[in-house]
Amino acid sequence: VIGMAGSGKTTLMRQVTDHMVANDMRPYIMNLDPAVLDADYEMNIDIRDTVKYKQVMKQYNLGPNGAIMTSLNLFATRIDQVIGFIEKKQEDIEYVFIDTPGQIEIFTWSASGQFITEAFSSTFPTCILYVVDTVRSTAPTTFMANMSYACSIMYKTQLPFLLVFNKTDIVSGEFALEWVQDSCSFAEALQSDSSYSASLSRSMSLMLEELFYKTLQAVLFSATTGLGLPELFAAIGKCRVEYDTVFLPEMMKRREQVQKEEEEKKRANRDRLDADLALDKGRRVPQDEYHEDSDDDEGDEVDEDEREEFEEFMREIKARKEQNIKAEREEVPNRAAVSGMRAPCCQVVGPLHSPLVALPRDLRFNVFVSVLSKTPQDASKPCLGANPPLQHPTLSEAPAWPCSTPTASAALGKMASERGHRPFQR
């Protein structure tokens, strides 16, 4: 049951429920409006028992419409359980009526509303009851707005559609049936109106006559007095026949087409895999990709050649690595001895114009070892590099070399000039 806010959906649900209970028609009633305060009719499934509307609004910091949509999204995650409950009682049920939220766009154009509609329509014979407020549709432009919305819902759901003109106890709905059946009478009602909306409504009436009115079922109904209840259930029975003769074969055809497309995709993927496997023959792959039944001799020969090539390459890499290690050991023979020195001797700090800074890192260890081997160490004197040069106020006032041994400075300067390095200048 779908309709604009205030069209009388909840009142219609109460009248229909009372009528079915009184006539022992075994109804099953659902409410999908989480914001309704008092539905005033008994329900088998109520969304308010599952989702608390005000808590959703507070928890997610949402407005009224956003909270209704979020509540429907949360309820849609359990729609399979709802379908299971109805299937268990299917033999004892004749009709299932579902009341939707008053904000029509929240249900008809949301993902959760479409999901719920498709879940029911693919399991049970389903039709759409679109409730129209007859009192507010007396103006031709308002009537056309209602009809255009109803047409969009019918084409979106692609289900049997029943137009219910409600509140006929206040205003007779004969004019509405006349406008639906005869576009000329609707054009006559717009003659006194020369506005743009009237011109648009006149053009839309001609369009809807071909697309909508010819296949449309419409009944006059009063949710307050129950006027038109027999006509309503008779129209629902016609919708059931339309579902079995039109919608169900079309749905089965679409389902077969989807299955056929999936099979074609699987076949294409399988063919692509076979082609890839055919190209991979003879190429070396990880051992977990080998097949036990592969006995291609040509591929084995190619794999053997590649294996020999790879082993030769690895031998060459290993030989180069050994040469580099040997050259490094010859260049720095006493690196292990340096690592065993006392801590103060390893903490050499000097200004930027020190000759040590100009040397490469691999030569600094050699310089340390050569200088220390020529300079006797005395426990009472600071060792090489023990002087803190950074305590000097300026770089220009700092000594040229932080060590107190002249031999060290001379040796460093000589080795730096031999290697072509120059000390950094300020």
Salt bridges, closest charged atoms under 4 A:
ASP40 OD2 - ARG14 NH1 3.55
ASP46 OD2 - ARG48 NH2 2.80
GLU94 OE2 - ARG26 NH2 3.12
ASP133 OD2 - ARG136 NE 3.31
ASP133 OD2 - LYS167 NZ 3.21
GLU210 OE1 - LYS214 NZ 3.24
ASP244 OD2 - ARG240 NE 3.07
ASP280 OD1 - ARG283 NH2 3.40
GLU304 OE1 - ARG307 NH1 2.59
GLU316 OE2 - ARG320 NH2 2.70
GLU328 OE2 - ARG335 NH1 3.54
GLU331 OE2 - ARG419 NH2 3.81
